[in-house]
Amino acid sequence: MENESLAFHETMETHEILNVKTIGLMRSKLMQGICFDNDLKALMEKDVQQSIAAINELKGFYKEARTNYEK
């Protein structure tokens, strides 16, 4: 039997991963402004781009998330 929605624990875990990715994205963006090493800035920019891609992918899972309990 296939279920079209995520289980409650999967919804919670998706939310936690999304929070971690968002915090990492913000940290990398903020650190770019105070960093003077161009190689490090480039590495942080790559992290920003990868984080944005991961966040966009995770947002797709929210369409399948259950937010209320129904028996």
mmCIF file of the N, C-alpha and C atoms, coordinates in Angstrom:
data_MODEL
# 
_entry.id   MODEL 
# 
loop_
_atom_site.group_PDB 
_atom_site.id 
_atom_site.type_symbol 
_atom_site.label_atom_id 
_atom_site.label_alt_id 
_atom_site.label_comp_id 
_atom_site.label_asym_id 
_atom_site.label_entity_id 
_atom_site.label_seq_id 
_atom_site.pdbx_PDB_ins_code 
_atom_site.Cartn_x 
_atom_site.Cartn_y 
_atom_site.Cartn_z 
_atom_site.occupancy 
_atom_site.B_iso_or_equiv 
_atom_site.pdbx_formal_charge 
_atom_site.auth_seq_id 
_atom_site.auth_comp_id 
_atom_site.auth_asym_id 
_atom_site.auth_atom_id 
_atom_site.pdbx_PDB_model_num 
ATOM 1   N N  . MET A 1 1  ? 0.840  -1.177 0.000  1.00 0.00 ? 1  MET A N  1 
ATOM 2   C CA . MET A 1 1  ? 0.000  0.000  0.000  1.00 0.00 ? 1  MET A CA 1 
ATOM 3   C C  . MET A 1 1  ? 0.886  1.241  0.000  1.00 0.00 ? 1  MET A C  1 
ATOM 4   N N  . GLU A 1 2  ? 0.767  2.057  -1.008 1.00 0.00 ? 2  GLU A N  1 
ATOM 5   C CA . GLU A 1 2  ? 1.548  3.281  -1.085 1.00 0.00 ? 2  GLU A CA 1 
ATOM 6   C C  . GLU A 1 2  ? 0.765  4.441  -0.496 1.00 0.00 ? 2  GLU A C  1 
ATOM 7   N N  . ASN A 1 3  ? 1.480  5.262  0.250  1.00 0.00 ? 3  ASN A N  1 
ATOM 8   C CA . ASN A 1 3  ? 0.869  6.428  0.863  1.00 0.00 ? 3  ASN A CA 1 
ATOM 9   C C  . ASN A 1 3  ? 1.460  7.670  0.200  1.00 0.00 ? 3  ASN A C  1 
ATOM 10  N N  . GLU A 1 4  ? 0.611  8.586  -0.194 1.00 0.00 ? 4  GLU A N  1 
ATOM 11  C CA . GLU A 1 4  ? 1.056  9.787  -0.899 1.00 0.00 ? 4  GLU A CA 1 
ATOM 12  C C  . GLU A 1 4  ? 1.655  10.846 0.024  1.00 0.00 ? 4  GLU A C  1 
ATOM 13  N N  . SER A 1 5  ? 1.461  10.707 1.332  1.00 0.00 ? 5  SER A N  1 
ATOM 14  C CA . SER A 1 5  ? 1.968  11.728 2.244  1.00 0.00 ? 5  SER A CA 1 
ATOM 15  C C  . SER A 1 5  ? 3.086  11.168 3.115  1.00 0.00 ? 5  SER A C  1 
ATOM 16  N N  . LEU A 1 6  ? 3.863  12.086 3.669  1.00 0.00 ? 6  LEU A N  1 
ATOM 17  C CA . LEU A 1 6  ? 4.934  11.698 4.571  1.00 0.00 ? 6  LEU A CA 1 
ATOM 18  C C  . LEU A 1 6  ? 4.350  11.306 5.921  1.00 0.00 ? 6  LEU A C  1 
ATOM 19  N N  . ALA A 1 7  ? 5.023  10.414 6.607  1.00 0.00 ? 7  ALA A N  1 
ATOM 20  C CA . ALA A 1 7  ? 4.634  10.098 7.974  1.00 0.00 ? 7  ALA A CA 1 
ATOM 21  C C  . ALA A 1 7  ? 4.981  11.293 8.857  1.00 0.00 ? 7  ALA A C  1 
ATOM 22  N N  . PHE A 1 8  ? 4.403  11.317 10.061 1.00 0.00 ? 8  PHE A N  1 
ATOM 23  C CA . PHE A 1 8  ? 4.638  12.455 10.943 1.00 0.00 ? 8  PHE A CA 1 
ATOM 24  C C  . PHE A 1 8  ? 6.120  12.612 11.286 1.00 0.00 ? 8  PHE A C  1 
ATOM 25  N N  . HIS A 1 9  ? 6.802  11.506 11.552 1.00 0.00 ? 9  HIS A N  1 
ATOM 26  C CA . HIS A 1 9  ? 8.225  11.614 11.894 1.00 0.00 ? 9  HIS A CA 1 
ATOM 27  C C  . HIS A 1 9  ? 9.043  12.064 10.685 1.00 0.00 ? 9  HIS A C  1 
ATOM 28  N N  . GLU A 1 10 ? 8.630  11.703 9.482  1.00 0.00 ? 10 GLU A N  1 
ATOM 29  C CA . GLU A 1 10 ? 9.330  12.152 8.281  1.00 0.00 ? 10 GLU A CA 1 
ATOM 30  C C  . GLU A 1 10 ? 9.124  13.645 8.057  1.00 0.00 ? 10 GLU A C  1 
ATOM 31  N N  . THR A 1 11 ? 7.924  14.119 8.368  1.00 0.00 ? 11 THR A N  1 
ATOM 32  C CA . THR A 1 11 ? 7.646  15.552 8.268  1.00 0.00 ? 11 THR A CA 1 
ATOM 33  C C  . THR A 1 11 ? 8.525  16.329 9.238  1.00 0.00 ? 11 THR A C  1 
ATOM 34  N N  . MET A 1 12 ? 8.633  15.826 10.480 1.00 0.00 ? 12 MET A N  1 
ATOM 35  C CA . MET A 1 12 ? 9.453  16.483 11.488 1.00 0.00 ? 12 MET A CA 1 
ATOM 36  C C  . MET A 1 12 ? 10.928 16.470 11.084 1.00 0.00 ? 12 MET A C  1 
ATOM 37  N N  . GLU A 1 13 ? 11.412 15.345 10.580 1.00 0.00 ? 13 GLU A N  1 
ATOM 38  C CA . GLU A 1 13 ? 12.806 15.252 10.168 1.00 0.00 ? 13 GLU A CA 1 
ATOM 39  C C  . GLU A 1 13 ? 13.101 16.160 8.975  1.00 0.00 ? 13 GLU A C  1 
ATOM 40  N N  . THR A 1 14 ? 12.168 16.265 8.047  1.00 0.00 ? 14 THR A N  1 
ATOM 41  C CA . THR A 1 14 ? 12.334 17.170 6.911  1.00 0.00 ? 14 THR A CA 1 
ATOM 42  C C  . THR A 1 14 ? 12.432 18.611 7.396  1.00 0.00 ? 14 THR A C  1 
ATOM 43  N N  . HIS A 1 15 ? 11.599 18.954 8.366  1.00 0.00 ? 15 HIS A N  1 
ATOM 44  C CA . HIS A 1 15 ? 11.625 20.296 8.940  1.00 0.00 ? 15 HIS A CA 1 
ATOM 45  C C  . HIS A 1 15 ? 12.967 20.568 9.624  1.00 0.00 ? 15 HIS A C  1 
ATOM 46  N N  . GLU A 1 16 ? 13.484 19.598 10.358 1.00 0.00 ? 16 GLU A N  1 
ATOM 47  C CA . GLU A 1 16 ? 14.767 19.770 11.043 1.00 0.00 ? 16 GLU A CA 1 
ATOM 48  C C  . GLU A 1 16 ? 15.906 19.938 10.043 1.00 0.00 ? 16 GLU A C  1 
ATOM 49  N N  . ILE A 1 17 ? 15.911 19.147 8.979  1.00 0.00 ? 17 ILE A N  1 
ATOM 50  C CA . ILE A 1 17 ? 16.960 19.264 7.955  1.00 0.00 ? 17 ILE A CA 1 
ATOM 51  C C  . ILE A 1 17 ? 16.875 20.622 7.271  1.00 0.00 ? 17 ILE A C  1 
ATOM 52  N N  . LEU A 1 18 ? 15.656 21.060 6.998  1.00 0.00 ? 18 LEU A N  1 
ATOM 53  C CA . LEU A 1 18 ? 15.467 22.370 6.371  1.00 0.00 ? 18 LEU A CA 1 
ATOM 54  C C  . LEU A 1 18 ? 15.989 23.483 7.273  1.00 0.00 ? 18 LEU A C  1 
ATOM 55  N N  . ASN A 1 19 ? 15.769 23.372 8.570  1.00 0.00 ? 19 ASN A N  1 
ATOM 56  C CA . ASN A 1 19 ? 16.298 24.373 9.510  1.00 0.00 ? 19 ASN A CA 1 
ATOM 57  C C  . ASN A 1 19 ? 17.821 24.396 9.501  1.00 0.00 ? 19 ASN A C  1 
ATOM 58  N N  . VAL A 1 20 ? 18.451 23.229 9.513  1.00 0.00 ? 20 VAL A N  1 
ATOM 59  C CA . VAL A 1 20 ? 19.912 23.157 9.506  1.00 0.00 ? 20 VAL A CA 1 
ATOM 60  C C  . VAL A 1 20 ? 20.470 23.782 8.225  1.00 0.00 ? 20 VAL A C  1 
ATOM 61  N N  . LYS A 1 21 ? 19.861 23.458 7.086  1.00 0.00 ? 21 LYS A N  1 
ATOM 62  C CA . LYS A 1 21 ? 20.328 24.009 5.811  1.00 0.00 ? 21 LYS A CA 1 
ATOM 63  C C  . LYS A 1 21 ? 20.149 25.524 5.760  1.00 0.00 ? 21 LYS A C  1 
ATOM 64  N N  . THR A 1 22 ? 19.041 26.021 6.301  1.00 0.00 ? 22 THR A N  1 
ATOM 65  C CA . THR A 1 22 ? 18.774 27.456 6.295  1.00 0.00 ? 22 THR A CA 1 
ATOM 66  C C  . THR A 1 22 ? 19.773 28.201 7.174  1.00 0.00 ? 22 THR A C  1 
ATOM 67  N N  . ILE A 1 23 ? 20.059 27.651 8.337  1.00 0.00 ? 23 ILE A N  1 
ATOM 68  C CA . ILE A 1 23 ? 21.030 28.286 9.230  1.00 0.00 ? 23 ILE A CA 1 
ATOM 69  C C  . ILE A 1 23 ? 22.421 28.287 8.593  1.00 0.00 ? 23 ILE A C  1 
ATOM 70  N N  . GLY A 1 24 ? 22.801 27.186 7.964  1.00 0.00 ? 24 GLY A N  1 
ATOM 71  C CA . GLY A 1 24 ? 24.093 27.124 7.275  1.00 0.00 ? 24 GLY A CA 1 
ATOM 72  C C  . GLY A 1 24 ? 24.182 28.126 6.141  1.00 0.00 ? 24 GLY A C  1 
ATOM 73  N N  . LEU A 1 25 ? 23.082 28.279 5.410  1.00 0.00 ? 25 LEU A N  1 
ATOM 74  C CA . LEU A 1 25 ? 23.034 29.252 4.320  1.00 0.00 ? 25 LEU A CA 1 
ATOM 75  C C  . LEU A 1 25 ? 23.228 30.668 4.851  1.00 0.00 ? 25 LEU A C  1 
ATOM 76  N N  . MET A 1 26 ? 22.513 31.005 5.918  1.00 0.00 ? 26 MET A N  1 
ATOM 77  C CA . MET A 1 26 ? 22.645 32.346 6.493  1.00 0.00 ? 26 MET A CA 1 
ATOM 78  C C  . MET A 1 26 ? 24.051 32.593 7.016  1.00 0.00 ? 26 MET A C  1 
ATOM 79  N N  . ARG A 1 27 ? 24.635 31.597 7.655  1.00 0.00 ? 27 ARG A N  1 
ATOM 80  C CA . ARG A 1 27 ? 25.989 31.742 8.199  1.00 0.00 ? 27 ARG A CA 1 
ATOM 81  C C  . ARG A 1 27 ? 27.000 31.980 7.080  1.00 0.00 ? 27 ARG A C  1 
ATOM 82  N N  . SER A 1 28 ? 26.894 31.207 6.007  1.00 0.00 ? 28 SER A N  1 
ATOM 83  C CA . SER A 1 28 ? 27.830 31.368 4.894  1.00 0.00 ? 28 SER A CA 1 
ATOM 84  C C  . SER A 1 28 ? 27.679 32.735 4.227  1.00 0.00 ? 28 SER A C  1 
ATOM 85  N N  . LYS A 1 29 ? 26.430 33.187 4.059  1.00 0.00 ? 29 LYS A N  1 
ATOM 86  C CA . LYS A 1 29 ? 26.204 34.496 3.443  1.00 0.00 ? 29 LYS A CA 1 
ATOM 87  C C  . LYS A 1 29 ? 26.767 35.616 4.308  1.00 0.00 ? 29 LYS A C  1 
ATOM 88  N N  . LEU A 1 30 ? 26.564 35.518 5.616  1.00 0.00 ? 30 LEU A N  1 
ATOM 89  C CA . LEU A 1 30 ? 27.063 36.561 6.515  1.00 0.00 ? 30 LEU A CA 1 
ATOM 90  C C  . LEU A 1 30 ? 28.584 36.558 6.584  1.00 0.00 ? 30 LEU A C  1 
ATOM 91  N N  . MET A 1 31 ? 29.185 35.394 6.601  1.00 0.00 ? 31 MET A N  1 
ATOM 92  C CA . MET A 1 31 ? 30.641 35.301 6.701  1.00 0.00 ? 31 MET A CA 1 
ATOM 93  C C  . MET A 1 31 ? 31.330 35.790 5.429  1.00 0.00 ? 31 MET A C  1 
ATOM 94  N N  . GLN A 1 32 ? 30.654 35.716 4.302  1.00 0.00 ? 32 GLN A N  1 
ATOM 95  C CA . GLN A 1 32 ? 31.247 36.219 3.060  1.00 0.00 ? 32 GLN A CA 1 
ATOM 96  C C  . GLN A 1 32 ? 31.530 37.713 3.159  1.00 0.00 ? 32 GLN A C  1 
ATOM 97  N N  . GLY A 1 33 ? 30.688 38.420 3.889  1.00 0.00 ? 33 GLY A N  1 
ATOM 98  C CA . GLY A 1 33 ? 30.857 39.869 4.013  1.00 0.00 ? 33 GLY A CA 1 
ATOM 99  C C  . GLY A 1 33 ? 32.056 40.282 4.840  1.00 0.00 ? 33 GLY A C  1 
ATOM 100 N N  . ILE A 1 34 ? 32.527 39.418 5.730  1.00 0.00 ? 34 ILE A N  1 
ATOM 101 C CA . ILE A 1 34 ? 33.648 39.793 6.581  1.00 0.00 ? 34 ILE A CA 1 
ATOM 102 C C  . ILE A 1 34 ? 34.926 39.018 6.258  1.00 0.00 ? 34 ILE A C  1 
ATOM 103 N N  . CYS A 1 35 ? 34.867 38.203 5.224  1.00 0.00 ? 35 CYS A N  1 
ATOM 104 C CA . CYS A 1 35 ? 36.010 37.391 4.833  1.00 0.00 ? 35 CYS A CA 1 
ATOM 105 C C  . CYS A 1 35 ? 36.863 38.153 3.813  1.00 0.00 ? 35 CYS A C  1 
ATOM 106 N N  . PHE A 1 36 ? 38.184 38.088 3.982  1.00 0.00 ? 36 PHE A N  1 
ATOM 107 C CA . PHE A 1 36 ? 39.089 38.787 3.071  1.00 0.00 ? 36 PHE A CA 1 
ATOM 108 C C  . PHE A 1 36 ? 39.824 37.844 2.125  1.00 0.00 ? 36 PHE A C  1 
ATOM 109 N N  . ASP A 1 37 ? 39.757 36.561 2.364  1.00 0.00 ? 37 ASP A N  1 
ATOM 110 C CA . ASP A 1 37 ? 40.432 35.565 1.526  1.00 0.00 ? 37 ASP A CA 1 
ATOM 111 C C  . ASP A 1 37 ? 39.511 35.176 0.364  1.00 0.00 ? 37 ASP A C  1 
ATOM 112 N N  . ASN A 1 38 ? 39.948 35.410 -0.851 1.00 0.00 ? 38 ASN A N  1 
ATOM 113 C CA . ASN A 1 38 ? 39.114 35.147 -2.023 1.00 0.00 ? 38 ASN A CA 1 
ATOM 114 C C  . ASN A 1 38 ? 38.814 33.669 -2.218 1.00 0.00 ? 38 ASN A C  1 
ATOM 115 N N  . ASP A 1 39 ? 39.780 32.803 -1.891 1.00 0.00 ? 39 ASP A N  1 
ATOM 116 C CA . ASP A 1 39 ? 39.530 31.360 -2.007 1.00 0.00 ? 39 ASP A CA 1 
ATOM 117 C C  . ASP A 1 39 ? 38.449 30.910 -1.035 1.00 0.00 ? 39 ASP A C  1 
ATOM 118 N N  . LEU A 1 40 ? 38.511 31.428 0.177  1.00 0.00 ? 40 LEU A N  1 
ATOM 119 C CA . LEU A 1 40 ? 37.499 31.093 1.171  1.00 0.00 ? 40 LEU A CA 1 
ATOM 120 C C  . LEU A 1 40 ? 36.139 31.651 0.776  1.00 0.00 ? 40 LEU A C  1 
ATOM 121 N N  . LYS A 1 41 ? 36.112 32.848 0.221  1.00 0.00 ? 41 LYS A N  1 
ATOM 122 C CA . LYS A 1 41 ? 34.857 33.434 -0.255 1.00 0.00 ? 41 LYS A CA 1 
ATOM 123 C C  . LYS A 1 41 ? 34.240 32.579 -1.356 1.00 0.00 ? 41 LYS A C  1 
ATOM 124 N N  . ALA A 1 42 ? 35.070 32.091 -2.263 1.00 0.00 ? 42 ALA A N  1 
ATOM 125 C CA . ALA A 1 42 ? 34.576 31.241 -3.349 1.00 0.00 ? 42 ALA A CA 1 
ATOM 126 C C  . ALA A 1 42 ? 34.011 29.935 -2.801 1.00 0.00 ? 42 ALA A C  1 
ATOM 127 N N  . LEU A 1 43 ? 34.673 29.386 -1.800 1.00 0.00 ? 43 LEU A N  1 
ATOM 128 C CA . LEU A 1 43 ? 34.185 28.157 -1.174 1.00 0.00 ? 43 LEU A CA 1 
ATOM 129 C C  . LEU A 1 43 ? 32.848 28.387 -0.478 1.00 0.00 ? 43 LEU A C  1 
ATOM 130 N N  . MET A 1 44 ? 32.723 29.519 0.200  1.00 0.00 ? 44 MET A N  1 
ATOM 131 C CA . MET A 1 44 ? 31.454 29.845 0.859  1.00 0.00 ? 44 MET A CA 1 
ATOM 132 C C  . MET A 1 44 ? 30.351 30.094 -0.161 1.00 0.00 ? 44 MET A C  1 
ATOM 133 N N  . GLU A 1 45 ? 30.678 30.709 -1.289 1.00 0.00 ? 45 GLU A N  1 
ATOM 134 C CA . GLU A 1 45 ? 29.677 30.933 -2.341 1.00 0.00 ? 45 GLU A CA 1 
ATOM 135 C C  . GLU A 1 45 ? 29.191 29.603 -2.904 1.00 0.00 ? 45 GLU A C  1 
ATOM 136 N N  . LYS A 1 46 ? 30.105 28.655 -3.055 1.00 0.00 ? 46 LYS A N  1 
ATOM 137 C CA . LYS A 1 46 ? 29.715 27.324 -3.516 1.00 0.00 ? 46 LYS A CA 1 
ATOM 138 C C  . LYS A 1 46 ? 28.785 26.666 -2.504 1.00 0.00 ? 46 LYS A C  1 
ATOM 139 N N  . ASP A 1 47 ? 29.078 26.829 -1.216 1.00 0.00 ? 47 ASP A N  1 
ATOM 140 C CA . ASP A 1 47 ? 28.210 26.299 -0.164 1.00 0.00 ? 47 ASP A CA 1 
ATOM 141 C C  . ASP A 1 47 ? 26.834 26.944 -0.210 1.00 0.00 ? 47 ASP A C  1 
ATOM 142 N N  . VAL A 1 48 ? 26.801 28.254 -0.468 1.00 0.00 ? 48 VAL A N  1 
ATOM 143 C CA . VAL A 1 48 ? 25.522 28.971 -0.574 1.00 0.00 ? 48 VAL A CA 1 
ATOM 144 C C  . VAL A 1 48 ? 24.690 28.392 -1.717 1.00 0.00 ? 48 VAL A C  1 
ATOM 145 N N  . GLN A 1 49 ? 25.303 28.212 -2.872 1.00 0.00 ? 49 GLN A N  1 
ATOM 146 C CA . GLN A 1 49 ? 24.575 27.695 -4.032 1.00 0.00 ? 49 GLN A CA 1 
ATOM 147 C C  . GLN A 1 49 ? 24.067 26.275 -3.784 1.00 0.00 ? 49 GLN A C  1 
ATOM 148 N N  . GLN A 1 50 ? 24.877 25.441 -3.144 1.00 0.00 ? 50 GLN A N  1 
ATOM 149 C CA . GLN A 1 50 ? 24.454 24.075 -2.838 1.00 0.00 ? 50 GLN A CA 1 
ATOM 150 C C  . GLN A 1 50 ? 23.345 24.066 -1.792 1.00 0.00 ? 50 GLN A C  1 
ATOM 151 N N  . SER A 1 51 ? 23.424 24.959 -0.830 1.00 0.00 ? 51 SER A N  1 
ATOM 152 C CA . SER A 1 51 ? 22.384 25.045 0.197  1.00 0.00 ? 51 SER A CA 1 
ATOM 153 C C  . SER A 1 51 ? 21.058 25.494 -0.405 1.00 0.00 ? 51 SER A C  1 
ATOM 154 N N  . ILE A 1 52 ? 21.104 26.447 -1.316 1.00 0.00 ? 52 ILE A N  1 
ATOM 155 C CA . ILE A 1 52 ? 19.881 26.912 -1.971 1.00 0.00 ? 52 ILE A CA 1 
ATOM 156 C C  . ILE A 1 52 ? 19.238 25.773 -2.756 1.00 0.00 ? 52 ILE A C  1 
ATOM 157 N N  . ALA A 1 53 ? 20.049 25.003 -3.460 1.00 0.00 ? 53 ALA A N  1 
ATOM 158 C CA . ALA A 1 53 ? 19.521 23.860 -4.211 1.00 0.00 ? 53 ALA A CA 1 
ATOM 159 C C  . ALA A 1 53 ? 18.905 22.826 -3.273 1.00 0.00 ? 53 ALA A C  1 
ATOM 160 N N  . ALA A 1 54 ? 19.558 22.560 -2.151 1.00 0.00 ? 54 ALA A N  1 
ATOM 161 C CA . ALA A 1 54 ? 19.039 21.584 -1.193 1.00 0.00 ? 54 ALA A CA 1 
ATOM 162 C C  . ALA A 1 54 ? 17.739 22.071 -0.562 1.00 0.00 ? 54 ALA A C  1 
ATOM 163 N N  . ILE A 1 55 ? 17.675 23.353 -0.233 1.00 0.00 ? 55 ILE A N  1 
ATOM 164 C CA . ILE A 1 55 ? 16.458 23.915 0.359  1.00 0.00 ? 55 ILE A CA 1 
ATOM 165 C C  . ILE A 1 55 ? 15.302 23.831 -0.627 1.00 0.00 ? 55 ILE A C  1 
ATOM 166 N N  . ASN A 1 56 ? 15.553 24.155 -1.881 1.00 0.00 ? 56 ASN A N  1 
ATOM 167 C CA . ASN A 1 56 ? 14.490 24.063 -2.889 1.00 0.00 ? 56 ASN A CA 1 
ATOM 168 C C  . ASN A 1 56 ? 14.003 22.631 -3.057 1.00 0.00 ? 56 ASN A C  1 
ATOM 169 N N  . GLU A 1 57 ? 14.908 21.680 -2.975 1.00 0.00 ? 57 GLU A N  1 
ATOM 170 C CA . GLU A 1 57 ? 14.516 20.276 -3.074 1.00 0.00 ? 57 GLU A CA 1 
ATOM 171 C C  . GLU A 1 57 ? 13.695 19.854 -1.855 1.00 0.00 ? 57 GLU A C  1 
ATOM 172 N N  . LEU A 1 58 ? 14.105 20.290 -0.678 1.00 0.00 ? 58 LEU A N  1 
ATOM 173 C CA . LEU A 1 58 ? 13.387 19.936 0.543  1.00 0.00 ? 58 LEU A CA 1 
ATOM 174 C C  . LEU A 1 58 ? 11.993 20.559 0.587  1.00 0.00 ? 58 LEU A C  1 
ATOM 175 N N  . LYS A 1 59 ? 11.857 21.753 0.020  1.00 0.00 ? 59 LYS A N  1 
ATOM 176 C CA . LYS A 1 59 ? 10.545 22.397 -0.005 1.00 0.00 ? 59 LYS A CA 1 
ATOM 177 C C  . LYS A 1 59 ? 9.524  21.560 -0.768 1.00 0.00 ? 59 LYS A C  1 
ATOM 178 N N  . GLY A 1 60 ? 9.997  20.792 -1.743 1.00 0.00 ? 60 GLY A N  1 
ATOM 179 C CA . GLY A 1 60 ? 9.096  19.921 -2.492 1.00 0.00 ? 60 GLY A CA 1 
ATOM 180 C C  . GLY A 1 60 ? 8.476  18.833 -1.631 1.00 0.00 ? 60 GLY A C  1 
ATOM 181 N N  . PHE A 1 61 ? 9.185  18.421 -0.594 1.00 0.00 ? 61 PHE A N  1 
ATOM 182 C CA . PHE A 1 61 ? 8.649  17.385 0.288  1.00 0.00 ? 61 PHE A CA 1 
ATOM 183 C C  . PHE A 1 61 ? 7.499  17.898 1.145  1.00 0.00 ? 61 PHE A C  1 
ATOM 184 N N  . TYR A 1 62 ? 7.432  19.207 1.360  1.00 0.00 ? 62 TYR A N  1 
ATOM 185 C CA . TYR A 1 62 ? 6.359  19.751 2.180  1.00 0.00 ? 62 TYR A CA 1 
ATOM 186 C C  . TYR A 1 62 ? 4.995  19.594 1.527  1.00 0.00 ? 62 TYR A C  1 
ATOM 187 N N  . LYS A 1 63 ? 4.958  19.403 0.237  1.00 0.00 ? 63 LYS A N  1 
ATOM 188 C CA . LYS A 1 63 ? 3.678  19.164 -0.431 1.00 0.00 ? 63 LYS A CA 1 
ATOM 189 C C  . LYS A 1 63 ? 3.072  17.849 0.028  1.00 0.00 ? 63 LYS A C  1 
ATOM 190 N N  . GLU A 1 64 ? 3.927  16.936 0.479  1.00 0.00 ? 64 GLU A N  1 
ATOM 191 C CA . GLU A 1 64 ? 3.476  15.620 0.913  1.00 0.00 ? 64 GLU A CA 1 
ATOM 192 C C  . GLU A 1 64 ? 3.417  15.502 2.430  1.00 0.00 ? 64 GLU A C  1 
ATOM 193 N N  . ALA A 1 65 ? 3.630  16.601 3.144  1.00 0.00 ? 65 ALA A N  1 
ATOM 194 C CA . ALA A 1 65 ? 3.690  16.569 4.597  1.00 0.00 ? 65 ALA A CA 1 
ATOM 195 C C  . ALA A 1 65 ? 2.297  16.573 5.211  1.00 0.00 ? 65 ALA A C  1 
ATOM 196 N N  . ARG A 1 66 ? 2.146  15.781 6.268  1.00 0.00 ? 66 ARG A N  1 
ATOM 197 C CA . ARG A 1 66 ? 0.896  15.798 7.025  1.00 0.00 ? 66 ARG A CA 1 
ATOM 198 C C  . ARG A 1 66 ? 1.082  16.751 8.190  1.00 0.00 ? 66 ARG A C  1 
ATOM 199 N N  . THR A 1 67 ? 0.109  17.607 8.396  1.00 0.00 ? 67 THR A N  1 
ATOM 200 C CA . THR A 1 67 ? 0.225  18.588 9.456  1.00 0.00 ? 67 THR A CA 1 
ATOM 201 C C  . THR A 1 67 ? -0.817 18.414 10.553 1.00 0.00 ? 67 THR A C  1 
ATOM 202 N N  . ASN A 1 68 ? -1.773 17.547 10.367 1.00 0.00 ? 68 ASN A N  1 
ATOM 203 C CA . ASN A 1 68 ? -2.750 17.288 11.428 1.00 0.00 ? 68 ASN A CA 1 
ATOM 204 C C  . ASN A 1 68 ? -2.960 15.785 11.558 1.00 0.00 ? 68 ASN A C  1 
ATOM 205 N N  . TYR A 1 69 ? -3.383 15.368 12.736 1.00 0.00 ? 69 TYR A N  1 
ATOM 206 C CA . TYR A 1 69 ? -3.551 13.947 13.023 1.00 0.00 ? 69 TYR A CA 1 
ATOM 207 C C  . TYR A 1 69 ? -4.982 13.542 12.730 1.00 0.00 ? 69 TYR A C  1 
ATOM 208 N N  . GLU A 1 70 ? -5.142 12.582 11.859 1.00 0.00 ? 70 GLU A N  1 
ATOM 209 C CA . GLU A 1 70 ? -6.465 12.038 11.519 1.00 0.00 ? 70 GLU A CA 1 
ATOM 210 C C  . GLU A 1 70 ? -6.409 10.535 11.654 1.00 0.00 ? 70 GLU A C  1 
ATOM 211 N N  . LYS A 1 71 ? -7.372 9.965  12.337 1.00 0.00 ? 71 LYS A N  1 
ATOM 212 C CA . LYS A 1 71 ? -7.416 8.503  12.498 1.00 0.00 ? 71 LYS A CA 1 
ATOM 213 C C  . LYS A 1 71 ? -8.090 7.848  11.335 1.00 0.00 ? 71 LYS A C  1 
# 
